[in-house]
Amino acid sequence: MSFWNPVTPQTQYYTAYAKSIPSQEGKSIAITGCTSGTGKVLARTCGQLGARVIMLNRLSSRAEAALQELLDQGFNALLIPCDLQDFSSVKQAAKEIIKQCPEGLDVLCNNAGVMGINDIATRDGFDVQMQTNHLSHFLLTSAIWPLFEKAAAERGEARIVNHSSGARRGSPLDAAYLGPNGGALGGDGFPGIGRWRRYQQSKLANLLFTYGLADAIAEHRPTFKDNIKSLCAHPGPTDSGLQSKTTKAGGTRFLDKLILWRTLRSAHSVEDGTMGILRASCDPSVQSMDFFGPEGRGKAGPAERLPAERDQDAETLLWTESLKAIQQTSFFPTNT
Ligand SMILES: NC(=O)c1ccc[n+]([C@@H]2O[C@H](COP(=O)([O-])OP(=O)(O)OC[C@H]3O[C@@H](n4cnc5c(N)ncnc54)[C@H](OP(=O)(O)O)[C@@H]3O)[C@@H](O)[C@H]2O)c1
């Protein structure tokens, strides 16, 4: 422990809460970004609860080790390579998920994220944070859409869960962040707010996507409006690997250190930070558009159902610009 690295918090709520979740046997649950942090805890818990866990990770020794951990515990798990910085990898992953899930997909948890990364473009030309955190999840959800309809028709329900952040607050959605403007979105120079503004926009996008998707299902797929649920959670400040990755990626200015220190000072354990996505993915009592997280700005605590944060104009902007980015005119398949 040091001034900049406070002590690792103990888990307070997760263990008892996870025990209250019923068996997930018979379900297939796909999770992006489960090599570490909240995604890894969710993957382990879903395995314990009897689900088939589809781990959507970019290939690395971390991804192999995370898969092996689940297999060693006797859980039903498989790894499908999926690099969210690359649309072609996401499309390839979608094809593989479709192949692996002829019985449909019960839950997709769009968990993966990067935070406070430099102002660089992906190979597709978008901001690395916006593409990883939102655009690729938007593309993935669209590309495997028929699997949710299949699961809902055969087993009564399917869910899409997005992982936002307390950092979603700050500025209204700006279309520039969703366009092919990677490398030209505020830079990394003084005063250093650019990397945090890009993260804020991507985490706001996660929540707006949740509401936009629920509305789009009601309009274009009305049969599924009650049983394909679009949900969101935010973990609250959580002591995962995320903060050290920001530092490694160049977030070393005073402002970066201050933001990371404030997060870690009030953070809870990775398990407690996973409560929201576990609730949204597996709790039988959820309703579409539910948003779970600790209450209070920048505070840790158990995941509660939070008040909705609707903004129709921002949701429409998000939808239009995201479709443009993935070069589609429709989110849902047009031939079914
Ligand atoms: N920790 C917090 O305080 C906090 C607060 C608010 C919101 N959140 C959100 O919570 C979510 C989980 O974060 P965490 O705290 O658990 O952090 P984490 O431990 O760093 O986990 C992030 C995961 O995302 C994956 N990922 C990153 N880039 C990827 C890419 N291009 N393709 C595929 N996977 C990629 C990482 O995999 P690799 O091993 O391949 O890098 C890792 O598995 C994120 O969406 C984050 O924004 C966290």
The ligand as a Tripos MOL2 file, in Angstrom:
@<TRIPOS>MOLECULE
LIG
   48    52     1     0     0
SMALL
NO_CHARGES

@<TRIPOS>ATOM
      1 N1        -13.0530   -0.7530  -12.4950 N.am      1 LIG1
      2 C1        -13.8180    0.3250  -12.3690 C.2       1 LIG1
      3 O1        -13.6620    1.1220  -11.4340 O.2       1 LIG1
      4 C2        -14.9140    0.5680  -13.3630 C.ar      1 LIG1
      5 C3        -15.7560    1.6470  -13.1310 C.ar      1 LIG1
      6 C4        -16.7740    1.8980  -14.0380 C.ar      1 LIG1
      7 C5        -16.9580    1.0740  -15.1270 C.ar      1 LIG1
      8 N2        -16.1340    0.0290  -15.3430 N.ar      1 LIG1
      9 C6        -16.3790   -0.8090  -16.5360 C.3       1 LIG1
     10 O2        -16.3720   -2.1670  -16.1880 O.3       1 LIG1
     11 C7        -16.0060   -2.9600  -17.3290 C.3       1 LIG1
     12 C8        -15.0050   -4.0170  -16.9010 C.3       1 LIG1
     13 O3        -13.8160   -3.3640  -16.4760 O.3       1 LIG1
     14 P1        -12.8890   -3.9240  -15.3080 P.3       1 LIG1
     15 O4        -12.8610   -2.9040  -14.2520 O.co2     1 LIG1
     16 O5        -13.2680   -5.3210  -14.9650 O.co2     1 LIG1
     17 O6        -11.4550   -3.8620  -16.0400 O.3       1 LIG1
     18 P2        -10.4110   -4.9580  -16.5170 P.3       1 LIG1
     19 O7        -10.0760   -5.8900  -15.4130 O.co2     1 LIG1
     20 O8         -9.3170   -4.1960  -17.1650 O.co2     1 LIG1
     21 O9        -11.2090   -5.7860  -17.6190 O.3       1 LIG1
     22 C9        -11.4040   -5.2960  -18.9180 C.3       1 LIG1
     23 C10       -11.6020   -6.4650  -19.8700 C.3       1 LIG1
     24 O10       -11.8300   -5.9160  -21.1880 O.3       1 LIG1
     25 C11       -11.0000   -6.6290  -22.0870 C.3       1 LIG1
     26 N3        -10.6540   -5.8720  -23.2900 N.ar      1 LIG1
     27 C12       -10.0030   -4.6970  -23.3840 C.ar      1 LIG1
     28 N4         -9.8040   -4.3770  -24.6730 N.ar      1 LIG1
     29 C13       -10.3430   -5.3800  -25.4130 C.ar      1 LIG1
     30 C14       -10.4440   -5.6440  -26.8120 C.ar      1 LIG1
     31 N5         -9.9350   -4.8100  -27.7270 N.pl3     1 LIG1
     32 N6        -11.0830   -6.7660  -27.2040 N.ar      1 LIG1
     33 C15       -11.5880   -7.6330  -26.3020 C.ar      1 LIG1
     34 N7        -11.5250   -7.4550  -24.9630 N.ar      1 LIG1
     35 C16       -10.8920   -6.3320  -24.5390 C.ar      1 LIG1
     36 C17        -9.7530   -6.9670  -21.2890 C.3       1 LIG1
     37 O11        -9.0920   -8.0280  -21.9430 O.3       1 LIG1
     38 P3         -7.4910   -8.0550  -22.2390 P.3       1 LIG1
     39 O12        -6.9160   -8.9530  -21.2000 O.co2     1 LIG1
     40 O13        -7.3990   -8.6360  -23.6260 O.co2     1 LIG1
     41 O14        -6.9960   -6.6490  -22.1570 O.co2     1 LIG1
     42 C18       -10.3920   -7.3730  -19.9620 C.3       1 LIG1
     43 O15       -10.8090   -8.7170  -20.0220 O.3       1 LIG1
     44 C19       -15.5000   -1.9680  -18.3680 C.3       1 LIG1
     45 O16       -16.4840   -1.7740  -19.3620 O.3       1 LIG1
     46 C20       -15.2970   -0.6930  -17.5750 C.3       1 LIG1
     47 O17       -15.4640    0.4750  -18.3680 O.3       1 LIG1
     48 C21       -15.1080   -0.2490  -14.4750 C.ar      1 LIG1
@<TRIPOS>BOND
     1     1     2 1
     2     2     3 2
     3     2     4 1
     4     4     5 ar
     5     4    48 ar
     6     5     6 ar
     7     6     7 ar
     8     7     8 ar
     9     8     9 1
    10     8    48 ar
    11     9    10 1
    12     9    46 1
    13    10    11 1
    14    11    12 1
    15    11    44 1
    16    12    13 1
    17    13    14 1
    18    14    15 2
    19    14    16 1
    20    14    17 1
    21    17    18 1
    22    18    19 2
    23    18    20 1
    24    18    21 1
    25    21    22 1
    26    22    23 1
    27    23    24 1
    28    23    42 1
    29    24    25 1
    30    25    26 1
    31    25    36 1
    32    26    27 ar
    33    26    35 ar
    34    27    28 ar
    35    28    29 ar
    36    29    30 ar
    37    29    35 ar
    38    30    31 1
    39    30    32 ar
    40    32    33 ar
    41    33    34 ar
    42    34    35 ar
    43    36    37 1
    44    36    42 1
    45    37    38 1
    46    38    39 2
    47    38    40 1
    48    38    41 1
    49    42    43 1
    50    44    45 1
    51    44    46 1
    52    46    47 1
@<TRIPOS>SUBSTRUCTURE
     1 LIG1         1 GROUP 0 **** ****
